[in-house]
Amino acid sequence: MHMKKTNELKKLSLTELTKSLHEKRLSVRQFRFDITGSKVKNIKDGANMRKEVARILTEINKRHAN
């Protein structure tokens, strides 16, 4: 999984950010289901995905504030 840096998120349009947010939320949801089924080996992936969702939301909120 590729984590985007904050400066990479600034280059994206609002529609690209919302699309990315939707995809990340789906992957977090799938991760939760995989955890319960013991399919996941790396637990840190879940925290990294949640941080990525937070980064995207922060960028979206910054744009709405301006």
PyMOL Python script that loads the backbone (N, CA, C, O; Angstrom):
from pymol import cmd

cmd.read_pdbstr("""\
ATOM      1  N   MET A   1       0.822  -1.180   0.000  1.00  0.00           N
ATOM      2  CA  MET A   1       0.000   0.000   0.000  1.00  0.00           C
ATOM      3  C   MET A   1       0.865   1.243   0.000  1.00  0.00           C
ATOM      4  O   MET A   1       1.845   1.352   0.738  1.00  0.00           O
ATOM      5  N   HIS A   2       0.483   2.147  -0.826  1.00  0.00           N
ATOM      6  CA  HIS A   2       1.258   3.358  -0.993  1.00  0.00           C
ATOM      7  C   HIS A   2       0.611   4.483  -0.201  1.00  0.00           C
ATOM      8  O   HIS A   2      -0.555   4.817  -0.413  1.00  0.00           O
ATOM      9  N   MET A   3       1.380   5.063   0.714  1.00  0.00           N
ATOM     10  CA  MET A   3       0.882   6.198   1.479  1.00  0.00           C
ATOM     11  C   MET A   3       1.253   7.477   0.758  1.00  0.00           C
ATOM     12  O   MET A   3       2.389   7.655   0.320  1.00  0.00           O
ATOM     13  N   LYS A   4       0.277   8.366   0.641  1.00  0.00           N
ATOM     14  CA  LYS A   4       0.537   9.633  -0.020  1.00  0.00           C
ATOM     15  C   LYS A   4       0.994  10.656   1.001  1.00  0.00           C
ATOM     16  O   LYS A   4       0.476  10.723   2.116  1.00  0.00           O
ATOM     17  N   LYS A   5       1.955  11.435   0.607  1.00  0.00           N
ATOM     18  CA  LYS A   5       2.447  12.515   1.451  1.00  0.00           C
ATOM     19  C   LYS A   5       1.462  13.668   1.387  1.00  0.00           C
ATOM     20  O   LYS A   5       0.635  13.747   0.478  1.00  0.00           O
ATOM     21  N   THR A   6       1.557  14.550   2.351  1.00  0.00           N
ATOM     22  CA  THR A   6       0.656  15.687   2.415  1.00  0.00           C
ATOM     23  C   THR A   6       0.787  16.574   1.187  1.00  0.00           C
ATOM     24  O   THR A   6      -0.218  17.063   0.670  1.00  0.00           O
ATOM     25  N   ASN A   7       2.015  16.790   0.711  1.00  0.00           N
ATOM     26  CA  ASN A   7       2.183  17.643  -0.464  1.00  0.00           C
ATOM     27  C   ASN A   7       1.625  16.995  -1.728  1.00  0.00           C
ATOM     28  O   ASN A   7       1.239  17.700  -2.659  1.00  0.00           O
ATOM     29  N   GLU A   8       1.575  15.662  -1.775  1.00  0.00           N
ATOM     30  CA  GLU A   8       0.960  14.982  -2.912  1.00  0.00           C
ATOM     31  C   GLU A   8      -0.546  15.162  -2.875  1.00  0.00           C
ATOM     32  O   GLU A   8      -1.184  15.269  -3.923  1.00  0.00           O
ATOM     33  N   LEU A   9      -1.123  15.198  -1.677  1.00  0.00           N
ATOM     34  CA  LEU A   9      -2.559  15.387  -1.542  1.00  0.00           C
ATOM     35  C   LEU A   9      -2.975  16.792  -1.948  1.00  0.00           C
ATOM     36  O   LEU A   9      -4.074  16.993  -2.464  1.00  0.00           O
ATOM     37  N   LYS A  10      -2.099  17.765  -1.716  1.00  0.00           N
ATOM     38  CA  LYS A  10      -2.414  19.150  -2.075  1.00  0.00           C
ATOM     39  C   LYS A  10      -2.546  19.321  -3.576  1.00  0.00           C
ATOM     40  O   LYS A  10      -3.245  20.225  -4.033  1.00  0.00           O
ATOM     41  N   LYS A  11      -1.890  18.473  -4.349  1.00  0.00           N
ATOM     42  CA  LYS A  11      -1.921  18.577  -5.804  1.00  0.00           C
ATOM     43  C   LYS A  11      -3.204  18.002  -6.400  1.00  0.00           C
ATOM     44  O   LYS A  11      -3.535  18.299  -7.548  1.00  0.00           O
ATOM     45  N   LEU A  12      -3.926  17.185  -5.640  1.00  0.00           N
ATOM     46  CA  LEU A  12      -5.127  16.541  -6.155  1.00  0.00           C
ATOM     47  C   LEU A  12      -6.318  17.488  -6.119  1.00  0.00           C
ATOM     48  O   LEU A  12      -6.376  18.398  -5.293  1.00  0.00           O
ATOM     49  N   SER A  13      -7.264  17.264  -7.021  1.00  0.00           N
ATOM     50  CA  SER A  13      -8.489  18.064  -7.018  1.00  0.00           C
ATOM     51  C   SER A  13      -9.420  17.537  -5.927  1.00  0.00           C
ATOM     52  O   SER A  13      -9.183  16.479  -5.345  1.00  0.00           O
ATOM     53  N   LEU A  14     -10.465  18.285  -5.667  1.00  0.00           N
ATOM     54  CA  LEU A  14     -11.414  17.888  -4.622  1.00  0.00           C
ATOM     55  C   LEU A  14     -12.122  16.583  -4.974  1.00  0.00           C
ATOM     56  O   LEU A  14     -12.362  15.754  -4.096  1.00  0.00           O
ATOM     57  N   THR A  15     -12.453  16.395  -6.236  1.00  0.00           N
ATOM     58  CA  THR A  15     -13.115  15.155  -6.638  1.00  0.00           C
ATOM     59  C   THR A  15     -12.164  13.959  -6.513  1.00  0.00           C
ATOM     60  O   THR A  15     -12.582  12.863  -6.140  1.00  0.00           O
ATOM     61  N   GLU A  16     -10.891  14.178  -6.824  1.00  0.00           N
ATOM     62  CA  GLU A  16      -9.911  13.101  -6.659  1.00  0.00           C
ATOM     63  C   GLU A  16      -9.724  12.761  -5.190  1.00  0.00           C
ATOM     64  O   GLU A  16      -9.546  11.596  -4.833  1.00  0.00           O
ATOM     65  N   LEU A  17      -9.764  13.785  -4.337  1.00  0.00           N
ATOM     66  CA  LEU A  17      -9.637  13.545  -2.899  1.00  0.00           C
ATOM     67  C   LEU A  17     -10.817  12.747  -2.362  1.00  0.00           C
ATOM     68  O   LEU A  17     -10.634  11.814  -1.581  1.00  0.00           O
ATOM     69  N   THR A  18     -12.019  13.108  -2.776  1.00  0.00           N
ATOM     70  CA  THR A  18     -13.195  12.377  -2.282  1.00  0.00           C
ATOM     71  C   THR A  18     -13.205  10.942  -2.800  1.00  0.00           C
ATOM     72  O   THR A  18     -13.622  10.026  -2.092  1.00  0.00           O
ATOM     73  N   LYS A  19     -12.745  10.746  -4.036  1.00  0.00           N
ATOM     74  CA  LYS A  19     -12.656   9.385  -4.579  1.00  0.00           C
ATOM     75  C   LYS A  19     -11.629   8.571  -3.788  1.00  0.00           C
ATOM     76  O   LYS A  19     -11.873   7.416  -3.442  1.00  0.00           O
ATOM     77  N   SER A  20     -10.490   9.185  -3.511  1.00  0.00           N
ATOM     78  CA  SER A  20      -9.448   8.521  -2.741  1.00  0.00           C
ATOM     79  C   SER A  20      -9.926   8.206  -1.317  1.00  0.00           C
ATOM     80  O   SER A  20      -9.626   7.145  -0.771  1.00  0.00           O
ATOM     81  N   LEU A  21     -10.668   9.139  -0.734  1.00  0.00           N
ATOM     82  CA  LEU A  21     -11.217   8.937   0.605  1.00  0.00           C
ATOM     83  C   LEU A  21     -12.155   7.741   0.619  1.00  0.00           C
ATOM     84  O   LEU A  21     -12.096   6.909   1.525  1.00  0.00           O
ATOM     85  N   HIS A  22     -13.012   7.656  -0.377  1.00  0.00           N
ATOM     86  CA  HIS A  22     -13.951   6.531  -0.467  1.00  0.00           C
ATOM     87  C   HIS A  22     -13.200   5.200  -0.581  1.00  0.00           C
ATOM     88  O   HIS A  22     -13.553   4.225   0.083  1.00  0.00           O
ATOM     89  N   GLU A  23     -12.167   5.165  -1.422  1.00  0.00           N
ATOM     90  CA  GLU A  23     -11.382   3.943  -1.607  1.00  0.00           C
ATOM     91  C   GLU A  23     -10.669   3.543  -0.316  1.00  0.00           C
ATOM     92  O   GLU A  23     -10.638   2.366   0.043  1.00  0.00           O
ATOM     93  N   LYS A  24     -10.098   4.527   0.377  1.00  0.00           N
ATOM     94  CA  LYS A  24      -9.378   4.233   1.622  1.00  0.00           C
ATOM     95  C   LYS A  24     -10.326   3.725   2.695  1.00  0.00           C
ATOM     96  O   LYS A  24      -9.986   2.805   3.439  1.00  0.00           O
ATOM     97  N   ARG A  25     -11.521   4.321   2.782  1.00  0.00           N
ATOM     98  CA  ARG A  25     -12.499   3.868   3.769  1.00  0.00           C
ATOM     99  C   ARG A  25     -12.942   2.441   3.487  1.00  0.00           C
ATOM    100  O   ARG A  25     -13.140   1.658   4.416  1.00  0.00           O
ATOM    101  N   LEU A  26     -13.098   2.097   2.215  1.00  0.00           N
ATOM    102  CA  LEU A  26     -13.438   0.723   1.857  1.00  0.00           C
ATOM    103  C   LEU A  26     -12.315  -0.236   2.237  1.00  0.00           C
ATOM    104  O   LEU A  26     -12.572  -1.345   2.706  1.00  0.00           O
ATOM    105  N   SER A  27     -11.073   0.189   2.035  1.00  0.00           N
ATOM    106  CA  SER A  27      -9.950  -0.683   2.374  1.00  0.00           C
ATOM    107  C   SER A  27      -9.816  -0.852   3.893  1.00  0.00           C
ATOM    108  O   SER A  27      -9.425  -1.921   4.363  1.00  0.00           O
ATOM    109  N   VAL A  28     -10.136   0.188   4.655  1.00  0.00           N
ATOM    110  CA  VAL A  28     -10.123   0.064   6.120  1.00  0.00           C
ATOM    111  C   VAL A  28     -11.208  -0.914   6.558  1.00  0.00           C
ATOM    112  O   VAL A  28     -10.996  -1.745   7.441  1.00  0.00           O
ATOM    113  N   ARG A  29     -12.368  -0.800   5.929  1.00  0.00           N
ATOM    114  CA  ARG A  29     -13.474  -1.705   6.261  1.00  0.00           C
ATOM    115  C   ARG A  29     -13.090  -3.153   5.947  1.00  0.00           C
ATOM    116  O   ARG A  29     -13.321  -4.050   6.758  1.00  0.00           O
ATOM    117  N   GLN A  30     -12.508  -3.374   4.774  1.00  0.00           N
ATOM    118  CA  GLN A  30     -12.082  -4.721   4.391  1.00  0.00           C
ATOM    119  C   GLN A  30     -11.003  -5.237   5.332  1.00  0.00           C
ATOM    120  O   GLN A  30     -10.974  -6.422   5.663  1.00  0.00           O
ATOM    121  N   PHE A  31     -10.126  -4.354   5.758  1.00  0.00           N
ATOM    122  CA  PHE A  31      -9.063  -4.731   6.692  1.00  0.00           C
ATOM    123  C   PHE A  31      -9.661  -5.250   7.994  1.00  0.00           C
ATOM    124  O   PHE A  31      -9.192  -6.243   8.549  1.00  0.00           O
ATOM    125  N   ARG A  32     -10.699  -4.572   8.478  1.00  0.00           N
ATOM    126  CA  ARG A  32     -11.353  -5.005   9.726  1.00  0.00           C
ATOM    127  C   ARG A  32     -11.937  -6.396   9.591  1.00  0.00           C
ATOM    128  O   ARG A  32     -11.828  -7.210  10.508  1.00  0.00           O
ATOM    129  N   PHE A  33     -12.563  -6.678   8.443  1.00  0.00           N
ATOM    130  CA  PHE A  33     -13.121  -8.010   8.223  1.00  0.00           C
ATOM    131  C   PHE A  33     -12.021  -9.054   8.114  1.00  0.00           C
ATOM    132  O   PHE A  33     -12.171 -10.175   8.601  1.00  0.00           O
ATOM    133  N   ASP A  34     -10.920  -8.689   7.479  1.00  0.00           N
ATOM    134  CA  ASP A  34      -9.808  -9.631   7.335  1.00  0.00           C
ATOM    135  C   ASP A  34      -9.140  -9.916   8.678  1.00  0.00           C
ATOM    136  O   ASP A  34      -8.652 -11.024   8.904  1.00  0.00           O
ATOM    137  N   ILE A  35      -9.116  -8.930   9.566  1.00  0.00           N
ATOM    138  CA  ILE A  35      -8.543  -9.127  10.904  1.00  0.00           C
ATOM    139  C   ILE A  35      -9.320 -10.196  11.657  1.00  0.00           C
ATOM    140  O   ILE A  35      -8.735 -11.083  12.280  1.00  0.00           O
ATOM    141  N   THR A  36     -10.654 -10.101  11.593  1.00  0.00           N
ATOM    142  CA  THR A  36     -11.462 -11.067  12.333  1.00  0.00           C
ATOM    143  C   THR A  36     -11.322 -12.467  11.752  1.00  0.00           C
ATOM    144  O   THR A  36     -11.480 -13.454  12.471  1.00  0.00           O
ATOM    145  N   GLY A  37     -11.029 -12.561  10.463  1.00  0.00           N
ATOM    146  CA  GLY A  37     -10.846 -13.856   9.827  1.00  0.00           C
ATOM    147  C   GLY A  37      -9.412 -14.332   9.867  1.00  0.00           C
ATOM    148  O   GLY A  37      -9.087 -15.363   9.277  1.00  0.00           O
ATOM    149  N   SER A  38      -8.546 -13.601  10.551  1.00  0.00           N
ATOM    150  CA  SER A  38      -7.118 -13.932  10.688  1.00  0.00           C
ATOM    151  C   SER A  38      -6.407 -14.032   9.347  1.00  0.00           C
ATOM    152  O   SER A  38      -5.507 -14.855   9.181  1.00  0.00           O
ATOM    153  N   LYS A  39      -6.806 -13.194   8.383  1.00  0.00           N
ATOM    154  CA  LYS A  39      -6.154 -13.204   7.077  1.00  0.00           C
ATOM    155  C   LYS A  39      -4.989 -12.222   7.021  1.00  0.00           C
ATOM    156  O   LYS A  39      -4.133 -12.329   6.144  1.00  0.00           O
ATOM    157  N   VAL A  40      -4.950 -11.270   7.947  1.00  0.00           N
ATOM    158  CA  VAL A  40      -3.964 -10.200   7.903  1.00  0.00           C
ATOM    159  C   VAL A  40      -2.741 -10.582   8.726  1.00  0.00           C
ATOM    160  O   VAL A  40      -2.857 -11.077   9.847  1.00  0.00           O
ATOM    161  N   LYS A  41      -1.573 -10.344   8.152  1.00  0.00           N
ATOM    162  CA  LYS A  41      -0.327 -10.629   8.859  1.00  0.00           C
ATOM    163  C   LYS A  41       0.266  -9.365   9.470  1.00  0.00           C
ATOM    164  O   LYS A  41       0.861  -9.418  10.546  1.00  0.00           O
ATOM    165  N   ASN A  42       0.109  -8.226   8.792  1.00  0.00           N
ATOM    166  CA  ASN A  42       0.712  -6.985   9.259  1.00  0.00           C
ATOM    167  C   ASN A  42      -0.374  -6.084   9.865  1.00  0.00           C
ATOM    168  O   ASN A  42      -1.183  -5.503   9.142  1.00  0.00           O
ATOM    169  N   ILE A  43      -0.379  -5.978  11.173  1.00  0.00           N
ATOM    170  CA  ILE A  43      -1.390  -5.207  11.880  1.00  0.00           C
ATOM    171  C   ILE A  43      -1.200  -3.706  11.672  1.00  0.00           C
ATOM    172  O   ILE A  43      -2.166  -2.946  11.744  1.00  0.00           O
ATOM    173  N   LYS A  44       0.020  -3.277  11.418  1.00  0.00           N
ATOM    174  CA  LYS A  44       0.294  -1.849  11.251  1.00  0.00           C
ATOM    175  C   LYS A  44      -0.384  -1.260  10.016  1.00  0.00           C
ATOM    176  O   LYS A  44      -0.588  -0.048   9.944  1.00  0.00           O
ATOM    177  N   ASP A  45      -0.730  -2.093   9.055  1.00  0.00           N
ATOM    178  CA  ASP A  45      -1.407  -1.599   7.857  1.00  0.00           C
ATOM    179  C   ASP A  45      -2.704  -0.887   8.208  1.00  0.00           C
ATOM    180  O   ASP A  45      -3.050   0.113   7.579  1.00  0.00           O
ATOM    181  N   GLY A  46      -3.419  -1.384   9.195  1.00  0.00           N
ATOM    182  CA  GLY A  46      -4.676  -0.760   9.601  1.00  0.00           C
ATOM    183  C   GLY A  46      -4.471   0.644  10.127  1.00  0.00           C
ATOM    184  O   GLY A  46      -5.229   1.551   9.784  1.00  0.00           O
ATOM    185  N   ALA A  47      -3.468   0.833  10.945  1.00  0.00           N
ATOM    186  CA  ALA A  47      -3.172   2.164  11.477  1.00  0.00           C
ATOM    187  C   ALA A  47      -2.729   3.099  10.364  1.00  0.00           C
ATOM    188  O   ALA A  47      -3.102   4.272  10.349  1.00  0.00           O
ATOM    189  N   ASN A  48      -1.941   2.588   9.440  1.00  0.00           N
ATOM    190  CA  ASN A  48      -1.488   3.414   8.322  1.00  0.00           C
ATOM    191  C   ASN A  48      -2.648   3.840   7.426  1.00  0.00           C
ATOM    192  O   ASN A  48      -2.670   4.968   6.934  1.00  0.00           O
ATOM    193  N   MET A  49      -3.609   2.947   7.214  1.00  0.00           N
ATOM    194  CA  MET A  49      -4.775   3.284   6.403  1.00  0.00           C
ATOM    195  C   MET A  49      -5.623   4.346   7.090  1.00  0.00           C
ATOM    196  O   MET A  49      -6.107   5.274   6.442  1.00  0.00           O
ATOM    197  N   ARG A  50      -5.802   4.210   8.398  1.00  0.00           N
ATOM    198  CA  ARG A  50      -6.594   5.209   9.136  1.00  0.00           C
ATOM    199  C   ARG A  50      -5.905   6.569   9.121  1.00  0.00           C
ATOM    200  O   ARG A  50      -6.570   7.602   9.042  1.00  0.00           O
ATOM    201  N   LYS A  51      -4.584   6.574   9.196  1.00  0.00           N
ATOM    202  CA  LYS A  51      -3.841   7.842   9.125  1.00  0.00           C
ATOM    203  C   LYS A  51      -3.997   8.480   7.750  1.00  0.00           C
ATOM    204  O   LYS A  51      -4.111   9.700   7.637  1.00  0.00           O
ATOM    205  N   GLU A  52      -4.002   7.664   6.718  1.00  0.00           N
ATOM    206  CA  GLU A  52      -4.190   8.182   5.364  1.00  0.00           C
ATOM    207  C   GLU A  52      -5.581   8.799   5.211  1.00  0.00           C
ATOM    208  O   GLU A  52      -5.727   9.846   4.579  1.00  0.00           O
ATOM    209  N   VAL A  53      -6.592   8.164   5.780  1.00  0.00           N
ATOM    210  CA  VAL A  53      -7.942   8.721   5.761  1.00  0.00           C
ATOM    211  C   VAL A  53      -7.949  10.068   6.477  1.00  0.00           C
ATOM    212  O   VAL A  53      -8.576  11.015   6.004  1.00  0.00           O
ATOM    213  N   ALA A  54      -7.268  10.162   7.598  1.00  0.00           N
ATOM    214  CA  ALA A  54      -7.203  11.414   8.358  1.00  0.00           C
ATOM    215  C   ALA A  54      -6.494  12.503   7.549  1.00  0.00           C
ATOM    216  O   ALA A  54      -6.905  13.663   7.582  1.00  0.00           O
ATOM    217  N   ARG A  55      -5.445  12.142   6.832  1.00  0.00           N
ATOM    218  CA  ARG A  55      -4.734  13.130   6.011  1.00  0.00           C
ATOM    219  C   ARG A  55      -5.643  13.684   4.902  1.00  0.00           C
ATOM    220  O   ARG A  55      -5.656  14.884   4.628  1.00  0.00           O
ATOM    221  N   ILE A  56      -6.391  12.783   4.283  1.00  0.00           N
ATOM    222  CA  ILE A  56      -7.291  13.208   3.215  1.00  0.00           C
ATOM    223  C   ILE A  56      -8.385  14.110   3.772  1.00  0.00           C
ATOM    224  O   ILE A  56      -8.700  15.143   3.182  1.00  0.00           O
ATOM    225  N   LEU A  57      -8.962  13.725   4.900  1.00  0.00           N
ATOM    226  CA  LEU A  57     -10.008  14.540   5.515  1.00  0.00           C
ATOM    227  C   LEU A  57      -9.479  15.906   5.924  1.00  0.00           C
ATOM    228  O   LEU A  57     -10.181  16.908   5.790  1.00  0.00           O
ATOM    229  N   THR A  58      -8.263  15.954   6.415  1.00  0.00           N
ATOM    230  CA  THR A  58      -7.654  17.226   6.802  1.00  0.00           C
ATOM    231  C   THR A  58      -7.515  18.138   5.588  1.00  0.00           C
ATOM    232  O   THR A  58      -7.816  19.330   5.665  1.00  0.00           O
ATOM    233  N   GLU A  59      -7.066  17.586   4.482  1.00  0.00           N
ATOM    234  CA  GLU A  59      -6.908  18.392   3.267  1.00  0.00           C
ATOM    235  C   GLU A  59      -8.261  18.881   2.753  1.00  0.00           C
ATOM    236  O   GLU A  59      -8.382  20.027   2.320  1.00  0.00           O
ATOM    237  N   ILE A  60      -9.269  18.026   2.798  1.00  0.00           N
ATOM    238  CA  ILE A  60     -10.611  18.426   2.351  1.00  0.00           C
ATOM    239  C   ILE A  60     -11.135  19.550   3.255  1.00  0.00           C
ATOM    240  O   ILE A  60     -11.681  20.539   2.765  1.00  0.00           O
ATOM    241  N   ASN A  61     -10.970  19.399   4.556  1.00  0.00           N
ATOM    242  CA  ASN A  61     -11.444  20.422   5.495  1.00  0.00           C
ATOM    243  C   ASN A  61     -10.693  21.741   5.324  1.00  0.00           C
ATOM    244  O   ASN A  61     -11.290  22.807   5.475  1.00  0.00           O
ATOM    245  N   LYS A  62      -9.409  21.695   5.016  1.00  0.00           N
ATOM    246  CA  LYS A  62      -8.649  22.911   4.758  1.00  0.00           C
ATOM    247  C   LYS A  62      -9.219  23.669   3.565  1.00  0.00           C
ATOM    248  O   LYS A  62      -9.314  24.896   3.581  1.00  0.00           O
ATOM    249  N   ARG A  63      -9.594  22.929   2.542  1.00  0.00           N
ATOM    250  CA  ARG A  63     -10.129  23.550   1.333  1.00  0.00           C
ATOM    251  C   ARG A  63     -11.502  24.153   1.570  1.00  0.00           C
ATOM    252  O   ARG A  63     -11.836  25.189   0.995  1.00  0.00           O
ATOM    253  N   HIS A  64     -12.298  23.513   2.411  1.00  0.00           N
ATOM    254  CA  HIS A  64     -13.632  24.061   2.722  1.00  0.00           C
ATOM    255  C   HIS A  64     -13.529  25.290   3.601  1.00  0.00           C
ATOM    256  O   HIS A  64     -14.406  26.153   3.551  1.00  0.00           O
ATOM    257  N   ALA A  65     -12.490  25.395   4.399  1.00  0.00           N
ATOM    258  CA  ALA A  65     -12.317  26.537   5.290  1.00  0.00           C
ATOM    259  C   ALA A  65     -11.902  27.780   4.508  1.00  0.00           C
ATOM    260  O   ALA A  65     -12.177  28.902   4.932  1.00  0.00           O
ATOM    261  N   ASN A  66     -11.245  27.586   3.378  1.00  0.00           N
ATOM    262  CA  ASN A  66     -10.764  28.746   2.583  1.00  0.00           C
ATOM    263  C   ASN A  66     -11.800  29.265   1.665  1.00  0.00           C
ATOM    264  O   ASN A  66     -11.554  30.227   0.937  1.00  0.00           O
TER     265      ASN A  66
END
""", "prot")
cmd.dss("prot")
cmd.show_as("cartoon", "prot")
cmd.util.cbc("prot")
cmd.orient("prot")
